[in-house]
Amino acid sequence: MTQKDAYARAGVNIAAGNRATELMKAAVRTTYGPEVLSDTGSFGGLFDISALKTMDGPVLVASTDGVGTKTKVAARLNKWDTIGQDLVNHCINDILVQGARPLFFLDYVASSKLDAEQIATIVGGVARGCKEAGCALLGGETAEMPGVYEPDEIDLAGTVVGVVERQQIIDGSRIQAGDVILALASTGLHTNGFSLARKVLADLDWNAIHPDLGTTPGEALLAIHRCYFNPIRLLWDTGIDIRGLAHITGGGVIDNLPRILPSDLGAIIRRGTWTEPPIFGLIERLGNIDEQDMFHAFNMGMGMLVVVAPEQVKNAQAALPNELSVVGEIVAGQHEVLIRR
């Protein structure tokens, strides 16, 4: 005799997947503009790129990333409405450093057992991030894979596709010794360094106000990854010549800033010239972590570094009042970042 619902007994609930799709449809559609020619549920997303004909030399820029073990923080606090925004903002920042604006986004959410409301909440955050950046959430995948993921685990990743004029690509090649490094503040850890942070802060009550933070550790850890598209666009619109942009993600300041520097140049970052969110000081003290390790694991309060010529500093700061800190300079020599006080 045959058995019904065999797939469900194997651990995959098709009905829950369909319900999750229905729950997220409204949020996803809020990101649609006239360029989106498909609807949720299509096998592939359709995006009309005829508007790019007005560009002289359009170049597509794409990036894929995830939110890492920040999902474990969301699970410990049972709060799922922000990590979707983290994902979108991270990916948009990654293509922004090359001068690109986002066109559309694709997401991937996977778990061992699908909870329709939980998945819809996560994707709702993705949609919110896309809408704020003027980016279409063109499609995605919800996967239920028992045996691949541990119980109560969530994996979240995404891909963004954007566009930039060929002549406006930012690649760091024009950076020179003597250029100034400006920093746009981060909200906290963003989406990197959570394995270390969770280990150091594991024994704290994440739901109780901590005197060093002025908030709970949970709220400090889940602070949404900031999107830098609007402030950088404002700098461009006011004529600021940006020679380099570095999104400070995995590898911290130590690894990410050299990625945009010519091989014969290094950088000096002067600690104390910007305001560090207190979560970093707490981690550094409780974990007894060396300063170099801190700057190798975390953004330390600097989510985006902007490299400009010295004569551009005053105008850049005027364009973004109280947002840009002068944190260092480009120097000739070793292709590395030195932390000074």
C-alpha positions in Angstrom: 0.0 0.0 0.0 1.4 3.4 -0.9 1.8 6.1 1.7 0.7 9.7 1.4 2.8 12.8 2.4 6.0 10.8 2.2 8.1 14.0 1.6 6.7 15.5 4.8 7.7 12.4 6.7 11.1 12.8 5.3 11.3 16.2 6.8 10.3 18.5 4.0 7.0 20.4 4.3 5.9 21.6 0.9 2.8 23.2 2.3 4.8 25.3 4.8 7.0 26.5 1.9 4.0 27.5 -0.1 2.6 29.4 2.9 5.9 31.2 3.4 5.7 32.4 -0.2 2.2 33.7 0.2 3.1 35.5 3.4 6.1 37.3 1.8 4.4 38.3 -1.5 3.1 41.6 -0.3 6.4 42.7 1.1 8.3 41.6 -2.0 6.0 43.5 -4.3 6.6 46.8 -2.5 10.1 46.7 -4.1 8.9 46.5 -7.6 9.2 49.3 -10.1 8.1 49.4 -13.7 11.4 47.6 -14.6 10.2 44.3 -12.9 8.3 42.3 -15.5 7.7 39.1 -13.5 5.9 38.3 -10.2 6.7 36.2 -7.2 6.6 32.5 -8.0 8.1 32.9 -11.5 11.0 30.5 -12.3 13.2 33.5 -13.0 12.9 37.2 -12.3 12.5 39.5 -15.3 14.1 43.0 -15.2 13.9 45.5 -18.0 17.3 47.0 -18.6 16.3 49.3 -21.5 16.9 52.3 -19.2 20.7 51.5 -19.4 20.6 52.6 -23.1 20.9 56.1 -21.8 24.3 55.3 -20.2 27.5 55.7 -22.2 29.2 52.6 -21.0 27.1 50.6 -18.5 29.0 47.9 -16.6 27.1 45.4 -14.4 28.6 44.8 -10.9 27.5 41.8 -8.9 28.3 40.5 -5.4 27.1 37.6 -3.2 27.4 37.5 0.6 25.7 36.3 3.8 25.2 37.5 7.4 27.3 34.7 8.9 26.7 33.7 12.5 24.6 36.8 13.2 21.8 34.4 12.6 22.8 32.7 15.9 22.2 36.0 17.7 18.8 36.3 16.0 18.0 32.7 17.1 19.1 33.3 20.8 16.8 36.4 20.9 14.1 34.9 18.7 14.2 38.2 16.7 14.1 37.8 12.9 13.0 41.1 11.5 16.4 42.7 11.0 18.9 40.2 9.6 17.3 40.6 6.1 18.2 44.3 6.1 21.7 43.4 7.2 22.0 41.2 4.2 20.8 43.7 1.7 22.8 46.6 3.1 26.0 44.5 3.2 25.7 43.5 -0.4 24.8 47.0 -1.6 27.8 48.4 0.2 30.1 45.8 -1.5 29.2 47.0 -5.0 29.0 50.7 -3.9 32.8 50.7 -3.3 33.2 50.3 -7.1 30.8 53.1 -7.8 27.7 51.0 -8.6 24.1 51.6 -7.7 21.9 48.6 -7.1 19.4 47.3 -9.6 18.0 44.1 -8.2 18.5 41.6 -5.4 18.1 37.8 -5.0 17.9 36.1 -1.6 18.4 32.5 -0.3 17.0 31.4 3.1 17.5 27.8 4.3 16.8 25.8 7.4 16.4 22.3 8.6 12.7 22.8 9.3 10.7 25.5 7.6 8.7 27.9 9.8 6.6 29.9 7.4 6.1 32.9 9.7 9.8 33.1 10.6 10.9 32.9 6.9 8.3 35.5 5.9 9.6 37.8 8.7 13.2 37.4 7.4 12.3 38.1 3.8 10.2 41.0 4.9 13.4 42.5 6.3 15.1 41.8 2.9 12.3 43.6 1.2 12.5 46.6 3.5 16.2 46.9 2.8 15.6 46.7 -0.9 12.9 49.3 -0.8 14.9 51.8 1.1 17.7 51.5 -1.4 15.4 51.6 -4.5 16.4 48.1 -5.4 14.0 45.4 -6.6 13.8 42.1 -4.8 13.6 40.1 -8.0 13.5 36.6 -6.7 14.9 34.1 -4.2 14.9 30.6 -2.8 13.5 29.1 0.4 15.1 25.8 1.1 14.2 23.2 3.7 17.1 20.7 4.1 16.9 18.4 7.1 20.3 16.7 7.7 22.2 19.6 6.1 21.3 22.2 8.6 21.2 21.7 12.4 17.8 22.1 14.1 16.8 25.7 14.7 19.6 26.9 12.4 19.0 29.5 9.6 21.3 30.3 6.7 20.8 33.6 4.9 22.6 34.8 1.8 21.9 37.1 -1.1 23.1 38.4 -4.5 22.9 42.0 -5.7 23.4 43.2 -9.2 24.1 46.9 -9.9 25.4 49.2 -12.6 28.1 51.8 -13.0 29.4 53.9 -15.9 32.7 52.5 -17.1 34.4 55.9 -16.7 33.1 56.2 -13.2 34.4 52.9 -11.8 36.2 53.4 -8.5 39.2 50.9 -8.2 41.6 52.8 -6.0 44.2 53.2 -8.7 44.2 57.0 -8.3 45.0 56.9 -4.5 48.2 58.7 -3.7 50.5 59.1 -0.6 49.1 62.1 1.4 45.5 61.3 0.6 43.1 61.5 3.6 41.1 58.7 5.0 37.6 59.6 6.1 35.2 57.3 8.0 31.4 56.9 7.9 30.3 55.5 11.3 29.0 52.0 11.7 26.1 51.0 13.9 28.1 48.2 15.6 29.4 44.9 14.4 27.3 45.0 11.2 27.6 41.4 9.9 31.1 40.4 10.8 33.0 39.2 13.9 30.1 37.5 15.5 31.8 34.2 16.3 34.3 36.0 18.4 31.7 38.4 19.9 29.3 35.5 20.8 32.2 33.7 22.6 33.3 36.7 24.6 29.7 37.8 25.6 28.2 34.3 26.0 27.7 34.5 29.7 26.0 37.9 29.8 22.3 38.4 30.0 21.6 39.5 26.5 18.2 40.9 27.4 19.3 43.1 30.4 20.6 46.6 30.0 24.4 46.6 30.4 25.9 49.7 32.0 28.8 49.9 29.5 26.4 49.9 26.6 23.3 51.8 27.6 21.3 49.1 26.0 21.1 45.3 26.1 23.9 43.2 24.5 21.3 41.6 22.3 20.2 45.0 20.9 23.8 46.1 20.4 24.7 42.9 18.5 21.6 43.0 16.3 22.0 46.7 15.4 21.3 46.8 11.6 24.2 46.9 9.2 24.2 50.5 7.9 23.7 51.1 4.1 26.0 53.8 2.8 24.4 54.3 -0.6 22.7 57.5 0.2 25.6 59.4 1.9 28.1 58.3 -0.8 25.6 59.3 -3.5 25.3 62.7 -1.8 29.1 63.1 -1.9 29.1 62.3 -5.6 26.2 64.7 -6.2 28.1 67.5 -4.5 31.2 66.9 -6.7 33.4 65.2 -4.2 36.1 63.3 -6.1 36.3 59.9 -4.2 39.5 58.1 -5.0 38.7 55.0 -3.0 36.0 53.3 -0.9 36.5 50.4 1.5 33.6 48.5 3.0 34.9 47.2 6.4 33.6 43.6 6.6 35.3 40.3 7.3 38.9 40.8 8.1 38.2 44.2 9.7 40.1 47.4 8.9 43.4 45.5 8.7 42.4 43.3 5.7 39.9 45.5 3.9 41.6 48.8 3.5 44.6 47.4 1.6 42.3 45.8 -0.9 41.8 49.2 -2.6 45.4 50.5 -2.2 48.1 50.4 -4.9 50.8 47.9 -4.0 53.3 50.6 -3.0 51.0 52.4 -0.5 50.0 51.7 3.0 47.8 53.5 5.5 47.9 54.8 9.1 44.7 54.8 11.1 44.7 57.0 14.2 42.5 55.4 17.0 40.6 58.0 19.0 39.7 60.2 16.0 36.3 58.7 15.7 33.6 57.5 18.1 33.7 53.8 18.7 30.3 52.1 19.6 30.7 50.8 23.2 30.1 47.2 22.1 33.7 47.1 20.8 35.2 48.3 24.1 33.2 45.8 26.0 34.4 42.9 23.8 38.0 44.1 24.0 37.9 44.3 27.8 36.0 41.1 28.6 37.9 39.1 26.0 41.3 40.6 26.9 41.8 41.0 23.1 44.8 42.6 21.6 44.2 45.8 19.7 45.5 44.4 16.5 43.1 41.5 16.7 40.2 43.8 17.3 41.0 45.7 14.1 41.5 42.4 12.3 38.1 41.1 13.3 35.8 44.2 13.5 35.0 47.4 11.8 35.6 49.2 15.1 32.9 51.8 14.4 34.1 52.6 10.8 31.7 50.9 8.4 32.9 52.7 5.2 36.3 54.3 4.6 36.4 57.1 2.0 39.8 58.2 0.5 40.0 61.7 -0.9 42.7 64.3 -1.7 43.5 66.7 1.2 41.8 69.6 -0.6 38.5 67.6 -0.8 38.2 67.0 3.0 36.5 70.3 3.9 33.9 70.1 1.2 33.2 66.4 1.9 32.6 67.2 5.6 30.3 70.1 4.6 28.3 67.8 2.4 27.7 65.4 5.3 27.8 67.5 8.4 28.9 65.6 11.6 29.1 62.3 9.6 32.7 62.1 8.3 35.6 61.7 10.6 39.2 62.2 9.5 40.8 59.0 10.8 44.0 58.6 8.9 46.2 59.1 5.9 47.7 57.2 3.0 51.5 56.7 3.2 54.2 55.4 0.9 55.7 52.0 1.8 54.4 48.7 3.0 51.0 47.6 1.7 49.5 47.4 5.2 47.5 49.3 7.8 49.2 50.6 10.9 47.1 51.5 14.0 48.3 54.5 15.9 47.1 56.5 18.8 
